[in-house]
Amino acid sequence: MKPACRQPRLFEPLTIRGLTLKNRIVISPMCQHSAEGGLAGAWHLVHLGKFALGGAGLIFVESTAVEQSARIGVRDVGLWADEQIAPFKAIVDFVHQNGAGIGVQLAHAGRKAGSQALWEGGRALTMEQLHATGEPWRRVGPSAVSAGPEWSVPDALSVEEITEIRRMFVDAARRADQAGFDVLELHFGHGYLVASFLSPQSNRREDEYGGSRENRMRLGLEIAADIRAVWPAEKPLFVRISAVDGTEDGWSLDDSVALARELKAVGVDVIDCSSGGLSDETRNMNVPRGLGFQVPFSDRIRREADVMTQAVGVILDGHQAESILQDGKADLIAIGRQALYDPYWPHHAAHALGHDRGFEDWPIQHGPWLARRAPLMEKLKFTDNSVRSLTGSGHQLGETAQ
């Protein structure tokens, strides 16, 4: 008797607190710059919904502002107002109906608030351009240190203003729960507000929020503790960090291990391990961007902080993702731009790893059609080379298999 194939680790369920994900594949938050008034719309429903059809276990909404002037881009989504709950609820319901979990990433852009959409160049907007929108834009940070030559100098936050921002995160988390999100992620990376407090290159304060590493971590730990106190105990809490910020004598991997230990102690469940982005100069870090270039960050934080981690960054196929999990370097695999290229990445990874050969995990509206076609495709793959040699292209084969 032929032994049963072992289920790939990538497709093993994972339980975090009261949430069980059907697999270890996560769709990263990716800014769409397509909202009006911070409201999610039809674009967001289709953008996020297709990943649920594609088989991901957990799907994250893009960076979602806790304050109107805290958006990365002028057309980013937000949860600073109650009217923003219902549009998200419609997306959450669709994702749930199609078997996936859904999370939201809460963020304050800080000194990097107000930039162009990527297709417009992705650069900083001037304060004059921002004020021309008629909206209350303000760049803030730990100190009056800009994020680069194109960015205006931010206002250094007072302790009272820091307390108000903490309240904004709490209010946004409550709205996220009302919308039905399963997971909440805090964005502490890429040079946004909390990341700018962490790095000695951007934080020049001399009070309890500056100076020592302990003081520079204070805001992030306070926000995480505040959120854990109001976010339901059965729902997981993630934090995305830049494991290294890319600056000389800046935030290091040693610092990230220490931060991860403290975040775990206040109730954070998963550290999402990204890197870079503190300033314009660190957009392209001095870290080789090969396959899985950030996986070593996830590996070390997982081992030394004894916390679950999420690996992200140039993870392109199922075999690569499976190897990362098998080697114990992460608990979850996040896919970003590769999922834009192939929204059905999870289903294709399953096939490549010998899992779900019968299309049972596909949406019921799709799977039976593909299963019916499968015998023909199996037959045609043996004749593919001969067909191509006769036709000079693959067009006839593609048309036959429709």
Secondary structure as UniProt FT lines:
FT   HELIX           9..11
FT   STRAND          14..16
FT   TURN            17..18
FT   STRAND          19..21
FT   STRAND          25..27
FT   TURN            37..38
FT   HELIX           42..53
FT   TURN            54..55
FT   STRAND          58..65
FT   HELIX           68..70
FT   TURN            74..75
FT   HELIX           82..84
FT   HELIX           85..97
FT   TURN            98..99
FT   STRAND          101..107
FT   HELIX           110..112
FT   HELIX           118..120
FT   HELIX           127..131
FT   TURN            132..134
FT   STRAND          140..141
FT   TURN            149..150
FT   STRAND          155..156
FT   HELIX           159..179
FT   STRAND          183..188
FT   TURN            190..191
FT   HELIX           193..198
FT   TURN            200..202
FT   TURN            208..209
FT   HELIX           213..216
FT   HELIX           218..230
FT   TURN            233..234
FT   STRAND          237..242
FT   TURN            248..249
FT   HELIX           253..265
FT   TURN            266..267
FT   STRAND          270..274
FT   HELIX           280..282
FT   TURN            291..294
FT   HELIX           295..305
FT   STRAND          308..312
FT   HELIX           318..326
FT   TURN            327..328
FT   STRAND          332..335
FT   HELIX           337..341
FT   TURN            343..344
FT   HELIX           345..352
FT   TURN            353..354
FT   TURN            357..358
FT   TURN            360..361
FT   TURN            364..366
FT   HELIX           367..391
FT   HELIX           395..400
//
